[in-house]
Amino acid sequence: MSPGRQDHDDATGQTRRAAVSGHADARGGGAVHEEAGRWSEPWLSQLILDHARDGIAVLDMAGRMRWMNPALERMLGWSLAEMRGRNPSEMIMPPETRPAPEALARFRYAPGSPIFDTYRVTRHMRRDGSRFWNQQSHALIDLGPSDSEKMVVVTCRDISTEIEVQTDLRRVKDDLEHAAHHDDLTGLGNRKKLSQFLASGTARDSLRRGCMGVLQLDMDRFKEINDTLGHDAGDAVLRHVAAALREAAGEDDLACRMGGDEFVLICPDIGSRSSLVRRAEAILTGASRPLRWRDQTIMPGISIGASMPGHEGVGSSTDGMETPATLDGETLIRQADQALYSAKEAGRGRAILYTPELGRRHRDEQQISRDLSAAVEHEQLCVHLQPIAHLGTNRITGCEALLRWRHPTRGLLHPATFLPAAHQTQLLSEIDYLAMNAALDALADLHAQGFADLGMSLNVSSSILVDADYPALLDWALQSRDLPAHAICIEVLETAMMMGGALDVTGAITRLRALGVRVALDDFGSGYAGLTHMSSVEIDAIKLDRTMVCRLGRDPRARVVTRAIIRLCAVLGMDVIASGVETQTQVEVLRRAKCPQVQGFGLARPMDPSAMVEWLRARASLDGPLVLPDTPNGADTDVDDPAGNTDVDGISRA
């Protein structure tokens, strides 16, 4: 029907050739094929052709119209009289696909052409300009060797509705396919898209050549944005980061949102680690631009971990690192995630590249996490006690309970080694309660040994501090050991006070003081708004941070500030304990400033409860004023406390 253009071929079809001795043109006056019986009557052939729902045309071998039935006239909008002797393509092919007149003049049907063996679907145009999909089948009528003895019968059917249904179904399928592999909010790929790409030949080739780089991204303090401005603002920030990711990504890169505020960028042909770092820095710059949202200006922040094959990132199998033969996309993503964790630890808002040392440290942390669960179960956690001295009376007034872990292979471990793992494994609360009970047991034993006037300072994490059950549990623990509440001082970190939000620290302090327990503000002067807390929260004591105390011997400003704080506490009726005291110079400055109590390595290192009993028997009453060496007795960051006062959320430290 339309020899100049072919848009669709059906997959199935059959040869439609017929050799007949004559043919009829019902409206053109030709002879009808003669068959015996009543079915050969000319009027029946005419009736069938006139009432057929499919369009039927008879063309000569040059493609010119000889005859067509009424159904085809209605389909095309052209009459037989108007189309007779013309190639239909002149009239029914759309202008943009219509063959040139020269091509139509040269056209001839070839008897052996595949056109006679298939269905064809072509976009045609009616007389009124409307377009439709025309399914055609061609049959050859061969009455002799010459072209004048051959004709082509074309059967036409308008299948526009079927095509539209198929198109809609295909569009729905494409939409579903896209939705299955892309994130609705940002339009980036999702986990399924990432997995599909990592399984592709492109990814395998990139890994084989060592050219694949991975960037793992995570929003900084994203929860704060959601909590303070709402989830609509959070969504706007996620779209902002996605836009920065697209802007910095290379043409062949794959950007995916992994869920929440986590993103991944796969760079299959980044070439070098320095190029990967530059791409990460470009994303940091773009994502950190201020975002105007409604009447607010949001300052987004992200951290990035980077990983790429190379001698810095791949080691031998002897040190636990992946070799080039075993390195795959998931491994690179895992390494990038470890680098991201380091970026968060280092202060956020930066990109860190994975290294073997970083990997070893991460594996050590994982091992600590596994061992910590066993430590809790097998009671390997304990407390050591560090004495506190009163400068006015020259007597030991109490101790601070400091958490320790008796590791079966690594020896005595300090909190800085394992509290981050406790936080990650959600064991912090359980460990806090274990430390509380161990400290109270130690205090009960000290009282039983004759030191009934001693008190005990306990550090607690903010999550336990605001536990509604904590005061009752502490009260029960005290009563079960026949310990007075006033003998206990709960030390609260300034950082816990700064959290606010869902943590009602002020209310928790009020409930504890209602029991008769004393509360101290720990690490006072370490950089937060301590004076604000002194005026807004009723507390019994402050603990001067060791970083302030260590400067007393050389920094006049530190001495002035310390004296002012001690005078202010005296006016407010609050006690003061100076921690980290190591030298006689520090003791004299504090004594002149009328600081009531001191604690530090200069007085004694932390020791287990049984050793504390012996130490107290020898020194419960000091022989005159406290005298320390001018040379520090080992800084507070030596083997007894490798990370100083570093802790996670305030649980028994040092």
Secondary structure, 3 states (H helix, E strand, C coil): CCCCCCCEECCCCCCCEECCCCCCCCCCCCCCCCCCCHHHCHHHHHHHHHHCCCEEEEECCCCCEEEECHHHHHHHCCCHHHHECCCCHHHHCCCCCCCCHHHHHHCCCCCCCHHHHCEEEEEEECCCCCEEEEEEEEEEEECCCCHHHEEEEEEEEECHHHHHHHHHHHHHHHHHHHHHHECCCCCCECHHHHHHHHCCHHHHHHHHCCCCEEEEEEECCHHHHHHHHCHHHHHHHHHHHHHHHHHHCCCCCEEEEEECCEEEEEECCCCCHHHHHHHHHHHHHHHCCCEEECCEEECCCEEEEEECCCCCCCCCHHHCCCCCCCCCHHHHHHHHHHHHHHHHHCCCCCEEECCHHHHHHHHHHHHHHHHHHHHHHCCCEEEEEEEEEECCCCEEEEEEEEEEEEECCCEEECHHHHHHHHHHCCCHHHHHHHHHHHHHHHHHHHHHCCCCCCEEEEECCHHHHCCCCHHHHHHHHHHHCCCCHHHEEEEEEHHHHHHCCCCCHHHHHHHHHHCCCEEEEEEECCCCCHHHHHHHCCCCEEEECHHHHCCCCCCHHHHHHHHHHHHHHHHHCCEEEEECCCCHHHHHHHHHCCCCEEECCCCCCCECHHHHHHHHHHHCECCCCCCCCCCCCCCCCCCCCCCCCCCCCCCCCC
